[in-house]
């Protein structure tokens, strides 16, 4: 069981993510037009207002904490302080197209380890959350990664198929696709949530920012899985990410490295 401070942080994060998510729903499927940022990614008033709400709650409740958010950068405490990672709408491309697979992400990093994580998908009303030692829960029920033991019976998910070539990962991507039973897109954070919930077996991101994945190390860890880089290191800082079960991780890493998996021969 998580110690009381972590439980308090988790309960705070769940309520805050829920409130921010309900705010975003006021703009969802309303014809809202995005602005384009310098990196050619969209941003909307919903992103900004949701992050403002989250920042305000953190500043009021935990004034010494550091905050890093996608839309408003870094504020608050020094580098040694607990740090909240915020993505107010992960999957803004889906959001502006009326696709319900967008999420509000909150992760709390303490002493270089993500200890609390929340991913709320408001259009689906799915709340995924975890704290170190407290397990991973989806809408109040304990969840775990899939027991599937070989990728040839597994589902792999992704966000943008073109990103693998852009990141120099096209060959690895093709090997993983060939090994998997099925593949499906439209994922962003939802793909990592699907792995934690045991609904799919592998989610791959060849391009990743820390605020886009803040909650997932502890969520996957507490669900019995893995979240980290493509070399087997748990991290949010690698500029790449994958989620899978501990059982499938060796096969996935072998395929990424260009070696034949034990299952595939």
C-alpha positions as CSV (number, residue, x, y, z in Angstrom):
1,X,0.0,0.0,0.0
2,X,1.3,3.5,-0.9
3,X,2.3,5.7,2.1
4,X,-0.2,8.4,3.0
5,X,1.6,11.3,1.2
6,X,1.5,9.4,-2.1
7,X,-2.1,8.5,-1.6
8,X,-2.9,12.1,-1.0
9,X,-1.0,13.1,-4.1
10,X,-2.8,10.5,-6.1
11,X,-6.2,11.5,-4.9
12,X,-5.4,15.2,-5.7
13,X,-4.2,14.3,-9.2
14,X,-7.3,12.2,-9.9
15,X,-9.7,15.0,-9.0
16,X,-7.6,17.6,-10.8
17,X,-7.3,15.6,-14.0
18,X,-11.1,14.9,-13.8
19,X,-12.0,18.6,-13.5
20,X,-9.6,19.6,-16.3
21,X,-11.0,16.8,-18.5
22,X,-14.6,18.0,-17.9
23,X,-13.5,21.5,-18.8
24,X,-12.1,20.2,-22.2
25,X,-15.4,18.5,-23.0
26,X,-17.1,21.9,-23.1
27,X,-15.0,22.5,-26.3
28,X,-15.1,19.0,-27.7
29,X,-16.9,18.5,-31.0
30,X,-17.9,22.2,-31.2
31,X,-16.0,23.0,-34.4
32,X,-13.1,24.6,-32.4
33,X,-10.3,25.7,-34.7
34,X,-6.7,25.1,-33.5
35,X,-3.7,27.4,-33.8
36,X,-0.5,25.8,-35.1
37,X,2.6,26.0,-33.0
38,X,6.1,26.4,-34.3
39,X,6.5,22.6,-34.5
40,X,3.4,22.3,-36.6
41,X,1.4,20.8,-33.8
42,X,-2.1,22.1,-32.9
43,X,-3.1,23.9,-29.7
44,X,-6.5,25.2,-28.7
45,X,-8.0,27.4,-26.0
46,X,-9.1,24.1,-24.4
47,X,-5.4,23.0,-24.0
48,X,-4.5,26.4,-22.4
49,X,-7.5,26.6,-20.0
50,X,-7.1,23.0,-18.9
51,X,-3.4,23.6,-18.1
52,X,-4.2,26.9,-16.3
53,X,-6.7,25.0,-14.1
54,X,-4.2,22.3,-13.3
55,X,-1.4,24.8,-12.5
56,X,-3.7,26.8,-10.3
57,X,-4.7,23.8,-8.3
58,X,-1.1,22.7,-7.8
59,X,0.2,26.1,-6.9
60,X,-2.5,26.5,-4.3
61,X,-2.1,23.0,-2.7
62,X,1.6,22.5,-3.2
63,X,3.3,25.9,-3.5
64,X,6.8,24.5,-3.2
65,X,6.5,22.1,-6.1
66,X,7.9,22.5,-9.6
67,X,5.5,22.4,-12.6
68,X,6.4,21.5,-16.2
69,X,3.5,21.8,-18.7
70,X,3.3,21.5,-22.5
71,X,1.7,24.9,-23.0
72,X,3.3,27.1,-20.3
73,X,6.7,25.6,-19.6
74,X,8.4,25.4,-16.2
75,X,7.5,27.2,-13.1
76,X,7.7,26.8,-9.3
77,X,10.3,25.1,-7.1
78,X,14.0,24.3,-7.8
79,X,15.3,21.3,-9.6
80,X,15.2,19.2,-6.4
81,X,11.6,19.8,-5.6
82,X,8.8,17.4,-6.5
83,X,7.8,18.0,-10.1
84,X,4.4,17.8,-11.7
85,X,4.4,16.9,-15.4
86,X,1.3,18.2,-17.2
87,X,-0.2,17.5,-20.6
88,X,-3.6,19.2,-20.6
89,X,-4.8,17.5,-23.8
90,X,-2.6,14.7,-25.1
91,X,-3.9,13.9,-28.6
92,X,-4.9,17.4,-29.6
93,X,-5.1,16.2,-33.2
94,X,-7.7,13.7,-32.2
95,X,-9.5,16.3,-30.1
96,X,-9.9,18.8,-32.9
97,X,-11.1,16.1,-35.3
98,X,-13.8,15.0,-32.8
99,X,-12.1,11.6,-32.0
100,X,-12.6,10.7,-28.3
101,X,-9.2,9.2,-27.7
102,X,-7.6,12.3,-26.1
103,X,-6.5,12.5,-22.5
104,X,-5.4,14.7,-19.6
105,X,-2.0,13.6,-18.2
106,X,-0.5,14.3,-14.7
107,X,2.7,12.7,-13.4
108,X,4.5,13.5,-10.2
109,X,8.2,13.0,-10.1
110,X,10.0,12.7,-6.7
111,X,13.7,12.3,-6.5
112,X,14.0,11.4,-10.2
113,X,11.3,8.7,-10.1
114,X,7.7,9.0,-11.3
115,X,5.7,8.1,-8.1
116,X,2.2,9.1,-9.0
117,X,0.5,9.0,-12.4
118,X,-3.0,9.8,-13.7
119,X,-4.4,9.6,-17.3
120,X,-8.0,10.7,-17.7
121,X,-9.8,10.3,-21.0
122,X,-12.8,12.5,-20.5
123,X,-14.8,11.7,-23.7
124,X,-14.6,8.0,-22.7
125,X,-14.9,8.8,-18.9
126,X,-11.9,6.4,-18.3
127,X,-9.7,7.3,-15.3
128,X,-6.4,5.3,-15.1
129,X,-4.2,6.0,-12.1
130,X,-1.4,4.6,-10.0
131,X,0.9,5.4,-7.1
132,X,4.1,3.6,-6.1
133,X,3.0,0.6,-4.0
134,X,-0.7,1.2,-4.5
135,X,-1.3,-0.7,-7.8
136,X,-2.8,0.5,-11.0
137,X,-6.6,1.1,-11.3
138,X,-9.0,1.9,-14.1
139,X,-12.2,3.5,-12.9
140,X,-11.6,2.1,-9.5
141,X,-10.8,-1.5,-10.5
142,X,-7.4,-3.0,-10.3
143,X,-5.9,-3.6,-13.7
144,X,-2.9,-5.4,-15.1
145,X,-1.1,-5.9,-18.4
146,X,-2.1,-8.6,-20.8
147,X,-0.8,-12.2,-20.1
148,X,-0.2,-12.8,-23.8
149,X,3.2,-14.5,-24.0
150,X,4.2,-14.0,-27.6
151,X,3.9,-11.0,-30.0
152,X,2.4,-13.2,-32.7
153,X,-0.8,-13.2,-30.6
154,X,-0.5,-9.5,-29.6
155,X,-1.8,-6.2,-30.7
156,X,0.6,-3.3,-31.4
157,X,-0.5,0.3,-31.4
158,X,1.0,3.6,-32.7
159,X,0.1,7.2,-33.3
160,X,1.7,8.2,-36.6
161,X,3.1,5.6,-38.9
162,X,5.3,8.2,-40.7
163,X,7.1,9.0,-37.5
164,X,9.0,5.8,-37.5
165,X,10.9,6.7,-40.6
166,X,11.4,10.3,-39.5
167,X,13.0,9.0,-36.3
168,X,15.2,6.4,-38.1
169,X,13.2,3.5,-36.7
170,X,11.5,2.3,-39.9
171,X,13.3,-1.1,-40.0
172,X,12.6,-1.8,-36.3
173,X,8.9,-0.8,-36.9
174,X,8.6,-3.2,-39.8
175,X,10.0,-6.1,-37.8
176,X,7.6,-5.4,-35.0
177,X,4.7,-5.1,-37.4
178,X,5.6,-8.4,-39.1
179,X,5.8,-10.1,-35.7
180,X,2.5,-8.9,-34.3
181,X,-0.9,-10.4,-34.8
182,X,-2.6,-7.0,-35.4
183,X,-1.9,-3.3,-35.4
184,X,-4.1,-0.2,-34.8
185,X,-3.5,3.5,-34.6
186,X,-5.1,6.7,-33.3
187,X,-3.3,6.1,-30.0
188,X,-1.2,8.9,-28.4
189,X,-1.4,8.4,-24.6
190,X,-4.4,6.1,-25.0
191,X,-2.2,3.4,-26.5
192,X,-0.1,3.3,-23.3
193,X,-3.3,3.2,-21.2
194,X,-4.5,0.3,-23.3
195,X,-1.3,-1.7,-22.5
196,X,-1.7,-0.9,-18.7
197,X,-5.3,-2.1,-18.9
198,X,-4.4,-5.4,-20.6
199,X,-6.3,-4.5,-23.7
200,X,-3.4,-4.5,-26.1
201,X,0.2,-5.8,-25.8
202,X,2.5,-3.1,-27.2
203,X,2.5,0.7,-27.8
204,X,5.3,2.4,-29.6
205,X,6.4,6.0,-29.9
206,X,9.6,6.8,-31.8
207,X,9.2,10.5,-30.9
208,X,8.2,11.5,-27.3
209,X,8.4,14.5,-25.0
210,X,8.5,14.1,-21.2
211,X,5.2,16.0,-20.7
212,X,3.5,13.6,-23.1
213,X,4.3,10.6,-21.0
214,X,4.7,11.9,-17.4
215,X,2.3,9.4,-15.7
216,X,3.2,6.2,-17.5
217,X,6.3,4.8,-15.8
218,X,4.4,4.3,-12.5
219,X,1.1,3.3,-14.2
220,X,2.9,0.5,-16.2
221,X,5.1,-0.5,-13.3
222,X,2.1,-0.9,-11.0
223,X,0.2,-2.8,-13.7
224,X,3.0,-5.3,-14.0
225,X,4.4,-3.8,-17.2
226,X,7.2,-1.6,-18.6
227,X,7.3,1.9,-19.8
228,X,10.6,3.4,-21.0
229,X,12.9,3.7,-23.9
230,X,13.6,1.3,-26.7
231,X,16.6,-0.2,-24.9
232,X,14.8,-1.4,-21.7
233,X,15.4,1.7,-19.4
234,X,12.5,3.1,-17.5
235,X,12.5,6.9,-18.3
236,X,10.4,9.8,-19.7
237,X,13.5,11.6,-21.0
238,X,14.6,9.3,-23.9
239,X,12.7,11.2,-26.7
240,X,11.1,7.8,-27.5
241,X,8.9,5.4,-25.6
242,X,7.3,2.0,-25.5
243,X,4.8,0.2,-23.2
244,X,4.5,-3.5,-23.0
245,X,4.3,-6.4,-20.4
246,X,7.4,-7.6,-18.6
247,X,6.9,-10.9,-20.3
248,X,6.9,-9.5,-23.9
249,X,9.7,-7.0,-23.3
250,X,12.6,-9.3,-24.2
251,X,11.0,-10.3,-27.5
252,X,10.2,-6.6,-28.3
253,X,13.8,-5.5,-27.5
254,X,15.2,-8.4,-29.6
255,X,13.1,-7.3,-32.6
256,X,14.1,-3.6,-32.1
257,X,17.7,-4.7,-32.1
258,X,17.3,-6.6,-35.3
259,X,17.6,-10.1,-33.8
260,X,15.1,-12.9,-34.3
261,X,12.9,-13.3,-31.4
262,X,12.7,-16.6,-29.5
263,X,9.0,-16.9,-30.4
264,X,9.5,-16.0,-34.1
265,X,12.6,-18.2,-34.6
